[in-house]
Amino acid sequence: MIIDELRIVGSTQTNVVMAAELVRIAQRALKRRPPEPRKEGLGQLVYPFDGDLAWAAVTYMRTPTRVLWDVYRTQANRLEPLFDELMVDIRGDTRKLWRDGDGISVEARRVEEFAAGERQVIGTVKNALLEGSGRRGARLHVDPHRPTTRWVARLDENGELVVSIDLGGGSLSQRGWRREAGEAPLREHLAAVLLMLARFDPRRDTLVDPMCGSGTIPIEAVHAARAMPREAPTLAVLGLARDAAPLFADSSPLVIGCDLDLEVLAAARDNARAADVTAQVVWQRADVANLRPDIIHDIARERGRTIESGLILCNPPYGERLDEQDLVKLYGALAQTCLRFSRAPDSRELPRWRACFLTASPILEEVFYDVIGRPRVKKPLANANLRAYFYLYEL
Ligand SMILES: C[S@@+](CC[C@H](N)C(=O)[O-])C[C@H]1O[C@@H](n2cnc3c(N)ncnc32)[C@H](O)[C@@H]1O
């Protein structure tokens, strides 16, 4: 069956964040609100296909890992009917999904339940695409390394096979600036999710990542604040490309990345250079135990800035390399630092800070309970397949 849907795929438990991000982007880039999406599972949104919305999603969204155009769906559960149904669909499809001479690649995801192996599913979809388009007068060939379009076949929630075009041409999480990884880098789209959950407001918030590692959160914060466009050649191939400029080109939040480890800070600087945000981020060697508000205020003053409100945001080490005692000590130091940033309820002069963390260790919440109190927000959020939580504390 020919279908026409825009599918936005992200990490589990990020549906709400992705939908909110697309509303913001569509309102700014298209001057309209997208329709309410259908939610599939905890990490997929489905919209009726709309070329402008697809362009805006691929070009500006930062929280998903993929943006797909679902084009065919079939209940076939064996290879032969799969091929036959796809042939009928492709031959009757009037959309311009390929051009003569295009190279394609086909990948399969989550097809374990299909009554044939992954390689066979890939082969059948590929053959149907080559033969079906051939009958319509276009010669496609397979080019796994530099395809013009990437096709994806996967089973959906109902066990139906959906064939899609990957509009971003691969994982959107890789932004292209990472030169050095550090020890346990946060995936870029998750940094964007954290910034959304932390309600980072670049017009007001100074951002401090006290354990920045390779710099993912600070770099992502600058790009997210400006809504930097992403280049996606597939959009041009499909006639979906539009002129794209940063949506908030003059946004220039004060962003500070600190870490104890000098080597990792050098890696963060290299990454910042590649991401073209050297002038926007201040890197500072500091043990989180010694980080004080006056250090941050001095940095702001040197840059001619005043701090209206602040956000401390990081994914601290969570225990694969540290034992429980080390974690209690480290999270204790983090909590004491947050306490130094907190302001008396009646004080109006000092900026108000929030502190947000992603960790897979329950020790953070226990330690913070004694020093800061309960989190305002606690939300499950997987990090690299680990059961983790996002915490937001008002300081
Ligand atoms: C999980 S990593 C952060 C990864 C980072 N978000 C990234 O994307 O690369 C934790 C970082 O905390 C830093 N760290 C550990 N103890 C610290 C301390 N006492 N003060 C400051 N940084 C510390 C480590 O050097 C490491 O870079």
PDBQT file of the ligand as one rigid body, heavy atoms in Angstrom, charges set to zero:
ROOT
HETATM    1  C1  LIG A 401      30.278  11.438  31.817  1.00  0.00    +0.000 C 
HETATM    2  S1  LIG A 401      31.540  12.553  31.518  1.00  0.00    +0.000 S 
HETATM    3  C2  LIG A 401      30.731  13.916  30.762  1.00  0.00    +0.000 C 
HETATM    4  C3  LIG A 401      30.631  13.697  29.290  1.00  0.00    +0.000 C 
HETATM    5  C4  LIG A 401      30.334  14.950  28.523  1.00  0.00    +0.000 C 
HETATM    6  N1  LIG A 401      28.954  15.416  28.695  1.00  0.00    +0.000 N 
HETATM    7  C5  LIG A 401      30.624  14.726  27.049  1.00  0.00    +0.000 C 
HETATM    8  O1  LIG A 401      29.697  14.768  26.250  1.00  0.00    +0.000 OA
HETATM    9  O2  LIG A 401      31.781  14.426  26.713  1.00  0.00    +0.000 OA
HETATM   10  C6  LIG A 401      31.938  13.183  33.102  1.00  0.00    +0.000 C 
HETATM   11  C7  LIG A 401      33.059  14.198  33.154  1.00  0.00    +0.000 C 
HETATM   12  O3  LIG A 401      33.200  14.604  34.525  1.00  0.00    +0.000 OA
HETATM   13  C8  LIG A 401      34.549  14.981  34.725  1.00  0.00    +0.000 C 
HETATM   14  N2  LIG A 401      34.809  15.007  36.176  1.00  0.00    +0.000 N 
HETATM   15  C9  LIG A 401      34.937  13.948  37.021  1.00  0.00    +0.000 A 
HETATM   16  N3  LIG A 401      35.157  14.395  38.275  1.00  0.00    +0.000 NA
HETATM   17  C10 LIG A 401      35.177  15.748  38.223  1.00  0.00    +0.000 A 
HETATM   18  C11 LIG A 401      35.345  16.778  39.182  1.00  0.00    +0.000 A 
HETATM   19  N4  LIG A 401      35.560  16.504  40.465  1.00  0.00    +0.000 N 
HETATM   20  N5  LIG A 401      35.267  18.061  38.763  1.00  0.00    +0.000 NA
HETATM   21  C12 LIG A 401      35.037  18.370  37.462  1.00  0.00    +0.000 A 
HETATM   22  N6  LIG A 401      34.897  17.428  36.506  1.00  0.00    +0.000 NA
HETATM   23  C13 LIG A 401      34.951  16.148  36.880  1.00  0.00    +0.000 A 
HETATM   24  C14 LIG A 401      35.322  13.920  33.968  1.00  0.00    +0.000 C 
HETATM   25  O4  LIG A 401      36.632  14.389  33.659  1.00  0.00    +0.000 OA
HETATM   26  C15 LIG A 401      34.438  13.693  32.736  1.00  0.00    +0.000 C 
HETATM   27  O5  LIG A 401      34.915  14.451  31.657  1.00  0.00    +0.000 OA
ENDROOT
TORSDOF 0
